[in-house]
Amino acid sequence: GEYLTGLDSAFVPSPDSPEQRYPVGSIGAFIAAYRASDEFQRNAESTQKEYNVCLNRFCTAWGEFGVNELNRPAVLAGRDALKDTPGMSNFMLSVGRTLFSWGIPLGYAKSNPFESVGNLAVADNGHVPWPHWASDYVIAHAPGDLVRMVRLGMMVCQRESDLVRLGPEFRERSGIWCRPRKTKKKRRSFHIPLTTADALDLDRWAETPITFKASRWKKPIERYREDLYLYSPKGAPYSPDSLRARYNRWLNKTPEGRELCRLWQDWVVRQIKKYEWDIDPEDTKHPTIHGLRGTGILLRRYAGFSNEQISNDVGMSLQMVEHYMRFRDQMDVAEKGAHLRLVEQTGP
């Protein structure tokens, strides 16, 4: 039942049925070779599972055909068969492009039939990543805990439920460990690589109190916790709900927060008009905490990382990483100087 590593044997087992075997030069054998390759095996387990959904579809539809018999009309038909779920359809095309891009230099295929088939249109719904001016604004004007929230969200690309749990005990080497609360039952902890500057910032936070100011206080108050990076003006841990409430109070009840909302709403109107975005209603009001995930994803992409590497590094599904890529050419998440610093401090 083990898959063979090439197409030069008489038959190889089917990826989805050990009893079914595929002939020499077939797409089924090609897929078996890819699954056994280092290229596939070094992907995270979650990424392999997502790829396998599409690879199994290829085997079911085309497994008996020769690799070079697969043509554009067949791929187009496969794409349109999933038109009711355009995100999955486009992910299927991405997996096919990756499969053939791997196989062509090794002599498994002559050309890539997926390259000439375009993606289906996908509604741009979902949380909008923060452009560089928005993150710069919050870092310049918000209280220290919200500044840390923005910086941490862009560093690690995780949800609020994980941002509020992270602390020095998870820091190790050039990154930080995280086991996402939402997917805890399905996956283990993974190590998120950080730039040198971001790693040094976390180490500084571990030793530095946050200074809070309020008009009702005679002077600024310093709070410090050795176990968390984010905590409230009272020094209490945040829950996801209390962090969102803290952020929303700053947005709605301070002049600086209201100005950010005004700037954001003007910017979103221009983006929607120019790119015909269809986004979550919440994202038309102000930048969301969840949108920091997309900002961090795009920063890593601009630094030269592949979508697959980003997926591995931050524990996000490849399909979701590619979902954020729709913003890649429509907005700037960092100025050129920040891009250069990220490239200098982070290896591929």
Buried (B, 14 or more C-beta within 10 A) or exposed (E): EEBBBBBEBEBBBBBBEEEBBBBEBBBBBBBBBBBBBEBBEEBBEBBBEBBBEBBBBBBEBBBBBBBBEBEEEBBBEBBEEBEEEBBBBBBBBBBBBBBBBBBBEEEBBEBBBBBEBEBBEBEBEBBBBBBBBBBBBBEEBBBBBBBBBBBBBBBBBBBBBBBBBBBBEBBEEBBBBBBBBEBEEEEEEBBBBBBEBBBEBBEEBBEEBBEBEEEEEEEEBEBEBEEBBBBBBEBEBBEBEBBBEBBBEBBEEBEBBBEBBEBBEEBBEEBBEEBEBEBBEEBBBBBBBBBBBBBBBBBBBBBEBEBBBBBBBBBBBBBBBBBBBBBEEBBEBBEEEBBEBBBEBBEE
